[in-house]
Amino acid sequence: MAIRKKVAVVTGGNRGIGLEICRQLGGQGFHVLLTSRNAVKGAAAVRALGREGLEVSYHKLDVTSAASIGRLAAYIRKKFGRVDVLVNNAGIYLDGGGWDETGESISERALTESVDKVRATLETNLIGPYQLCQSLLPLMLKRRHGRIVNVSSGSGQLAAMGAREAAYRMSKTALNAMTRIFAAELKGKDILVNAFCPGWVKTDMGGPNARRSPAEGADTAVWLATLKKGGPSGGFFRDRKPIPW
């Protein structure tokens, strides 16, 4: 049954930036559908947000599984009849090493990195978001309204491309390209597609040396998710400002 309240779908919403995006969108009056691969952790996150007075529900999702994405889309069509916002937040970092105290990558070099790591990273960070867009865009097109926000990274900027973390870097560069392609195909419609870099955020992925809080990392995502008609599309942002590709 269709509902009147706007619906936002957030992948990887059980922790870190994803959880904070769910919190902030819920605070702006959305019904948030929080998705995650781990159902126990996802349900716990929904209960925690519910105790804050937010309207949040849960659906299990493995972004690397076309069948799981199909089940999510079918559930949304039946339960809500609409999707107003899709935040492609779920992502992995398999390169190893992480970052030093200055934010420089200390992961393995491209020359020796496992191709299996590259393949797995692309499945989660690129193919998953691509299939989600294909599956949920028809609902946006039906209502002639939608916002798609892709959580990218400065690591994927060609303008500042560096060494190491090849799998992660390439996945985010490709996600940026995907953002531009969908934005171009949807030009003239009130469906805005953008990517953003949250910065170096203190999460499980970002590590304890990171300088930003999850709330700071989520801010630009929520801004993009709530853009007014005629807002930017096909852009790459940090702190609500355009940055080079």
Buried (B, 14 or more C-beta within 10 A) or exposed (E): EEEEEBBBBBBBBBBBBBBBBBBBBBBEEBBBBBBBBBBEBBBBBBEBBEEEEBEBBBBBBBBBBBEBBEBBBEBBBEBBBBBBBBBBBBBBBBBBEBBEEEBEBEBBEBEEBEEEBBEBBBBBBBBBBBBBBEBBBEBBEEBEBBBBBBBBBBBBBEEEEEEBBBBBBBBBBBBBBBBBBBBEEBEEEBBBBBBBBBBBBBBEBBBEEBEBBBBBBBBBBBBBBBBEEEBBBBBBBBBEEEBEB
